[in-house]
Amino acid sequence: MKQYYLIFSGLLFFNTLMSQSVDWQTFYEKSGNLETPGYQVTIDYCRKLDASFKTITYTTFGKSAQGRDLPLLILDKQGLIDPSAIHATGRTILLIQACIHAGESDGKDAGLMLFRDLAMNVESRSKLLDNVSVIFIPIFNVDGHERFGPFNRINQNGPKEMGWRTTANNLNLNRDFLKADTPEMQSWLKLFNQWMPDFFIDCHTTDGADYQYVLTYLMEIYGDMDKGLTDWSKNTFIRQMEQHMNQSGYPVFPYVGFRNWHDPRSGLITEVAPPMLSQGYTALRNRPGLLIETHMLKPYHQRVASTYECMLTTLEILDRESENLSTLIREADRFVTSKEFLAEPFPLLFETSKDDSTMVDFLGMEYDVVKSDLSGGDWFQYSQIPVTLHIPYFSSAVAVHTAKLPVAYIIPVEWATVIDRLKVHGIKTFALPRDTTLSIFTCRFKNPKWQQASFEGHHPLLNIEYDELEELRKFPKGSVVVEVMQPAGRIIPHMFEPKGNGSFLFWGFFDAAFEQKEYGESYVIEKMAREMMAKDQVLRDEFEQMKASDTNFAKSPILILNWFYEKSSFADKRKGIYPVGKIYDFKLLESLKR
C-alpha cells in the first residue's frame, strides 16, 4: 500500500511539473484577450489538454455537413468517459456548449480556460469536480465557425475575427432542436440522450439595445418545465447565481426583451422559449438549461470573463446541489411516466400577459429617440451615461393552447421521415407487428395557409384550423406507436399536437396530406355542377353566398369548378385528414403490445 502511495505521489508530482513546464495560455489570452482561435487551433488545444491531464478526454460526437468533426471535451475527476459509469458515481453531469452561433465565441474561450484551470487545480478548483463532471462542446457550429472574418457580426464589439451565425446549409442550429434537420443537431440529440446531462449551459452573445449589464441570462421558469425543477431553478439556482455574479462585479439581469424593440422605457418582457430553442428543448426533457447572453457592445475580454464567472458559479452551485437536483430530476422523470401526467390539460403555447407586471430597476444607458431623415424610422441614439430605469417587467406567462393528452400517438409507417426523427430524439416507440384496424381520434384540417417566405428551409403552416373526429382506420404493419408516458413525455405533444409549439405539422412534415391530387376537367364539371344545384337548393344558396363574399372566387373559373368538384362524390375524402392518430384507451394500447 505504501509503495502504491509513493508511485501515485510521484505521478502527481510529475504531472504537476509537466503542466508547469507547458505553455498553457490559450490563443485568446496570447492575443491580449482580443482574438478567438480558428477550428484547428481550438482542436489542437483540446488535444493538448487530453494528452496532459488524466482528468480530461478529447473526443468527437459526429460530423458536420461539410465533414468536420464535432469536438467534445470530457472532464471527470477519475478520468471516466462512459456516461453510465459517471452516472453510477452519483455525480451531476453538466453540459456546456459554445458557438452554436459561431460568431458568438465567448463561451469557447471561457470554457477552454475553465477546463485548464480545473485540471491544473488553479485556486483549488478541482474540488468542484467532487460532485460534478463536465462535458464541453467548444464549437457546435463548426462549418459556420470556419466562415471566419471581421465582418460577420455588425453589432458586436470583438473579437477581431469570428465565425458565421449559421451552418454551411445556412440553417440556424438554435432553431433546429425539435425538427432536427441538420446532421449537427442529429448528432447533438444522440449525444444528449447518451449522456442525459443534469444541467445545461448554452453560451451566446446578444443583439438589441444598449445597457450596463455585461451578461444577461434566461431559464425556463414560466410554466413549461416540471414544477419541482422550476421552483429549484427560480429559488435556488438563480438566486445563488445572481448573488455570485453581483459579488464578482458582473451584475446580471434576465435576458432583455422590450415591449417596443430597442426602447427600454416601454418595459421589459420575457417569453416562454419554444422547443426549437436550446433551453426550451432541455426544459421539456426535464433538464434545466441556462441561456447565457453576453452584451454585444461590451469589450470582448469583459464578455469572456463574465461567461467564465457564470460557468464557475454554476459548477459551485451544482457541487452543493448535486444530490437535491438529482432527486428532483428523478421525480420529474417519474411523473411523466405516470397516469398523473395525463390527468391535466397539457400547455402547448404560452403568451406573456400584458396586464400583469412588476416594477423593476434596470441598469440602462441614457438614450434619445430621433426621427431619422434617412429611413423615416426611429433612431435610438445611446450615450455612455449610465441610468437606472424604474420600468415595468412583464413575466407572467399564460397558457393559451392546451391539449388533452392521449396515452399514445400512432404514426403510419409511410411517414418514415417523422419516424426517423423520433429515433434521433431517443423517443421510445414500438411498431405494429401486423396490419391493424383501430378506432382512433384525429382531425381534418381546413383553410390551411403557409408562410410564403422560407424560414429555416421550410414554409411553416401558420393557419391551423381543424375539426376533431373519431374514425376506424387501418394502420399498415410497421406503423409506430408512441407512448406519451415516458421520460421524453413533455416533448412528444409538441411534436404531434396540431397546435404544438413548433410541431412537425408546423414545419411541413405532413404537408402532402393537404394536397389535392385528383381534379375534374371543365367540360365534365360544368355539366355536373348544374345537375348538383338542380338537385340541391342548399348547395345553390351556398354557391351564391361564396360568390358574394369572395370576389377572387367569383372571378375565377378554376376556383368555382373545383369548388363543385370538392362537393361531389368524386372528391378525395382523405384530403386534409391528419395522418397522426391518438389513442386514449389504455386497454387498447396494451393489446397492441401483444
N, C-alpha and C positions, 0 to 999 in steps of 0.2 A: 504494500500500500504506500509506504514511504517512497519507494523507488518510482511508483506511478506519479506521486505528487511532485517529485523532483523533475521528472520528464515533462509533466504538464506545465510546471512553473517555467521550465526552460523554454518551452514552446511559446508561452505567453510573452516572455522576455524577448525572444527572437522576433515575434510578430510586432512587438512594440518598437524595437529597434528598426525593423524593416519599414514600418509605417512612418516612422520619424524621418527616415532617410529618403523617402519618396516625396516628390513634389505633389502635394495633394490639393493645390489650388485648382479650382475649376476654371474653365475657359472664361466664364463670366467674371470671376474675380481677377484673373490675369489682365483682363481688358480694362480694369479700373471700374468695373461694375457698369459698363456701357454696352456690352455686346453679349449676344447669346450664341452658343455653338450651333453649327450645322449638324445634320443627321449623323455622319460618320464620326465626327469628333465626340458627339454625345455617346455613341455606341462604344467608342474606344475607352472613354472614361468609365462607362458601366463595366466593361470587361476588366479594367484595371481594379475596380472595386472588388469584383468577383475573384480575381487572382490573388488579392492581397488579404482578404478578410474571410474567415470561415463562416462568419455570420451572414454574408451577402452572396447571393447567387444571381447571375445574369442568365436569362433565358429569353425565349420568344413565344408568342402565343398566336401567331397567324401571319398572314401576308396581306399586303395592300393590293389595290387594283393594279398597280404598276410593279408588283412583285417584291417590294421591300419588306423586310422582317419587321414585325411589330414588337418592340422591345419591352421587357419586363424585368424589374429587379425585385428580388425576394429578400427580406431582412428578418431573420429569426435568430434568437439568441443561441439555439442549438444547431443552427445551420440546416434545419428541416426545410424541405422544399415540397413535400407532399401535403396538400390541403387537409386531407383526412387525418394525417399524423399531427398536424398543428392543431386542428380542432380537438383532437383527443387529449391534448395537453390542457385544454380549457382556456387557452389564450384567445383573446379577441383578435380578429383579423381586420386590419384597416386597409382599404384600397384607396390609393391616391392616383388620380390621373391628371396629366397636363397636356397641353397642346391639342385638345380636341378641336379647337380653333388654333391653327398652328402659328398665327401671328401673335397670339397671346401666350407668350413664353415664360411668364413669371414663375409659374408652378414648376416648370422643368428645372430652372436654375436654383430655385429654393429647395426643391426635392433632392437634387444631387448633393447639395451642401448638407442637407439634413441627414441623408444616408451616410455620408462620410463622417459627420460628427458623431452620429450614433455608433458607428462601427469603431471609431477611434476613441470613444468614451470621453469626448470633449465635455468638460464640466459634469462628469459622471452621468451623462445622459443615457448610457446603456442600461441604467436601472429602469428606464421607461419600457424596456423590452421584457421585463419580468412577466407582464401580463398581456403584452400586445406584440403581434407580429405584423409587419407592414409589407404590402406589395405595391409597387410603384410603376406606373406607365409614364415614362418621361416624355414620350412623343406618341400620341394616339394617331393623329392625322399625319402620317409620315410622308405621304406624297405631297400634300399641301405644304408641309414643312420645307420641302426642297424647292418649292417655288419661292425662293429666297430673294429678298430685295428690300430696299429702303422705302419703297412707296406702297407698301401693302396695307398700311393702317393709317389713313389720313388723319384720324382723330387722336392718334396715340403718340405719346412722348417717349420714344425709345422702346426697345434697343435700336442700335444703328441700322441693323437689318433684321428682318423677321420673315416668317413663313406666311402662307396664304390661308384664308379662312376655311376654304372648302377642299374636298378631296380632288383627285385627278378627274373624277367624273362630275365635278362641280356640284357635289352634294354636301350638305351641312350635316356632319355626324351628330350634332346636337339637335337634330330633328328626326333622327332615324332609330331611336331606341325601340319603338314599338313595331314599325313596319319592317325594319331590318333589311333594307335593300342592299347595303354595301357589304363587301367582303370584310372590311374592317369591323363593322358593327356585328356581323355574324360571328366573327372571332371573339369580340368582346363579350357577347352574350354567352358563348361557350365557356369563356374564362370565368365569368360571373357565376354561372351555375356550377362550375367545377369547384370554385373557392367559396362561394356563398359568404362573402365578407360581411362582417357585422356592422361596419360603418364605412361611409364612402365620402371622399372629397373630390370635387371637380373644380379645377382652377381655371379662371377666366380673367379677362380684362374687359371692362365695360365701355360703352359709349354713353352719350347723353349729356347732361348738364354739368356745370362746374360746382364743386362743393369742397369742404375741407377734409372729408374722410379719405384716407388712402385706400381703405378696404371696406367694402360692404359685403353682406352675406345673405343667404336665403336658405331656410329649411321648411319642409312641408308640415306646418303646424296649424293648418287652417281647416282640416276636416277630412282629408283624403287618406291619411295614414292611420294605422291602428291606434286606438285611444291611449293605450299604455305607453307606446313608443312616442306618441305625440306629446303626452304630458312630460315624459322624461326629456325629450328634446327641448321643450319650452322651459321647463322649470329647473332642470339640472344642467344640461349641456350648454344652452345659450347663455344662461346666467353666469356660469363659470367662465365660458369663453369670452364674453364681453368684459368681465372683470379683469381677466388676464390681459386682454388686448388694450384696455384702458391704461392699466398699470405699465405696460410695455411702451406706451407712447403712441399707440395706434388705436385711438378710439374708433369703434365700429358702429354701424347702423344697418338695419335690414336693407336689402337690395332696393335701390331707389327707382321708383316709377312715379311719374307725376300725372295728376288728373288731366292737366293740359301739358302735353310734352314740351320739355325744355323750361317749363315755368314752375319752379319750386313753390312759389306763393299760392298756386292753385290748389296745393295739397298733395300729399303723398298717397300712393295706392299700391297695395300688394295683391297678387292674384295667385290662385292655386295653379301649380305647374301641371301641364298635361303630360301624359306618359311618353310622349315623343321626346321630352327633355330628360336629362340625366337624373336629377334628383327627384323629378316627378315619377320616373320609372322605378327607381330603387325604393322610394317610399311605398309604392304599391306592391313591392316584393318584400315588405316588412323589414327593410333595412334603411335606417336614417341616412340621409345624404345632405352634405353641407356644400352649397354652392358658394365659392369664393369669387368675388368680383372686385379686383383692384381698379383704381380710378385712372383712366387712360391719360389724364393730363398731368398726373404726378410723375416726378422723375423715376426712371426705371429702378434705381437702387432702392428707393423707398417702397416700391411695389413688391420687389423681390423680398425685401426684409420683412414687410408686413405679412406676406404669404408664408414665409418661414416661421414667423411667430405664431401664425394661426395653425399651421401644421403641428408645431411643437406643443401648443396648449391643447390641441385635440388629442395628441398622444398622452399628455399628462392626465387629462380627464378620463380617457379610456382606460388608462392604467388603474385609476381609482375606481372607476365604474364598471370594470370588466365583468364582474360576476352579476351585478344588477342588470346591465344591458343584456347579457346572455339570457337571463331569466325572462326578461320582457320579450325578447325575440322568440324564445321557445313558446311563450304564451300566445304571442301574435300568430305564430305558425300553427299552433294547436287550434286556435279559434277559427281560422279559415278552413280547417279540415273538419269542423263540427257543423251540426244542423243549426246551431245558434247563428252562424254566419248567414244562412239563407233566410232567417226569420224576418229580418228588417229590410225595408227598401234600400237598395244599394245606390249611393250617389255617383252619378256619372259625370255631371258637369256642374261647376260652381260659378257663381258670379259674385263679385265683391259689392256689398251693399253700399250705395251712395247716401244712405240715410243714417248710417251708424259710423261714427268716427270718434277718435280721441285726439286731444291736442298734445303735440309733442314739440320738443326743442330740437331743431335740425341745424347742424353746423354748415351753413351755406356760405356763399360769396355774394357780395353786393352786385347787382346787375341792373341794367336798363333794357327796356324793350323799345326798339326804334322801328318804325315802318320803313322797310327797305325801298329805296328808289330804284333798285336793280331788279329784285324779284317781286316786289309788291307784298311780300310776306313780312312776318315779324322777325326782326333781327335781334337776338339776345346777345347783348354785349356785357361780358363779365369783367369785373375789376379784380384786383388782387386784395380787396378789403374783406376780411372775414366778418361774418354776421351770424348771429343766432336767430333763426326764424322760428316763431311760435305759430305752427300751422297744423291743420287737421291731417290726421293719418287714418286712412280707410283700410281696414284689415279684417273686416268681418265678412267671411265667405258664406254664401247661401247656396244650398243645392237646388238647382233649377231643373235638373232632369235626374230622375231616379229610375231604377228597374227592379221588378220582382224577379229575383234570381231563380233560374231553373236548377235542377240537380245536375243537368248536363246539357251541353250543346252537341249537335251532331252535324258533321260536315261531309257531304257526299264525296266519294273517292275521287271524282273527276276534278275537284278543286285542289289539285296537288300542290300548287304554289303556296296556298294558305296552310295546308297540312305540313309542308316542309318548314314553314316559318315557326309553327308550333314546336317542332323538334329543336330548332335553333334556340328557342326561348326556354328549353328544358321542361316544357309542359307535358305532363303525363297524359297519355291517351291509350285507347285500345281500339282495334279495328274489328268490324263485324265479320264473323267467320263465314257468313253466307248472305245471300240476298234476303232482305228482311223488310216487311211492310210494317210501318209503325204509325201510331197516332201521335202527331207532333203539333206543336204550336209554332207559327211563323208569322209572316206578314207579307202583304202586297204593297209595293211602293207606288206612289202616284206623283205626278208633276216633278220628276227629278230635274235638277239643274246643277250643272257643273261649273266650277270656276274656269273661266276661259284662259287666263294666264297660267302657265305651268308653275307649280310650286313643288320643289324638291323632286322633279321628274314626274310628277303626277298632275292630274287635273281633278282636285278634290270635289267630292259630291257635297254640295252646300245645302241644297233643299231636300230634307229627308222627311217626307210625309208618307204615312202608311196606314193601312187598316190591318189590325191583327186578325188572324184566322187560325182555326184548327183544321187539320186535314189528315187523311190517310196518305202516306207517301211511301213508295218503295225505294229503299236505300240499297244500292248495289254492295256486293261483297267488297270489303276493304274500306268502306266508309268509316270515318273516325269519330269516336265518341270522346268528348272532353268533359270529364267530371269537374264540377266547379269546386268541390270540397277537396282542395289540395293546396300545398304551400303557395303556389302561384295564383291562388283563387281571386285575389284582388285585381290582377291584371287581365284575367280572362274575360270578364264582362266588357272591359274597354275594347277588347278585340272584336267581340261578336254582337254586342247590343247595337242596334241601328244608330242610337244616339250616344254610343260610347265615345269618349274623348280621343279622337284620332284613331277610330276603328279601322279595320281592314276595309269595311264598306266605304268609309270616308276617303280612304286613299285610292279607291278604284279597283280593288282586287276582285270585286264582284260586278264590275260594270257590264260585262257581257249579258248578265241576266236582265238588263233593261232594254236590250236591243231588239228591234223588230226585224225579223229575218224574212218573213213572207209578206206579200203585198198583193193587191189586186190591180189589174190593168184598167185604164179608164173606160174602155169600151165595155167592160164587164160591170164595173161598179156603177156607172151612170144608170144602167137599166135596173140593177139590183137595188140601188138607193131609192128609186121611185117606188118600187114594189114594197120596200120596207116601210116607207112613210104611208103608203096607201093602207097598209095593214095595222099601223101603229100610230095613232094620233099623238100619244105622249112623246114618241120619238120625233115626230114632226115639230111639235112645240119646242122640244129641247134643241133641235137644229136651228130653229128660228131665233131662239134665245142666244145661242152661240154666235150666230152671225151679228146679232145686235150688240153684243157685249165685247166682241173681239174683231176689230177692223182688219187685222192681219189675216185672221181666219177667213173672214168674209171675202177677202180679195184673192185667196189662194185656192185654185182648183185642186192642187195636190193635197193640201190640208183637209179640204172638205171631203174629197173622195176617200181619203184614208180614215177620216172620222167614221164614215159609214162602214168601211171595212172592219174597223175595230169594234163596231157594234154588231157585226154579223157573226154567224156561227163559224165562219172560217178563221176568225181571229185566234191568235196564239193565247190559249188560256193560262199558259205558264209565264208569260211575259210579266216581268216586274215582281215575281214571287221570289222572296229571299231564299237562296239555296240552303242557308243555315236553319236547322230546326232546333226547337227547345223541348226538353223532356222534363216534366215536373213530377213524374211518378217514380218514387224510389223502387217500387217493386218491378216496374218495367226496366229500370236501369239495371237492377240486379239480374234480371232474366237475360239481358243482353250479354252479360259476362259469362254466362254458362255455355 
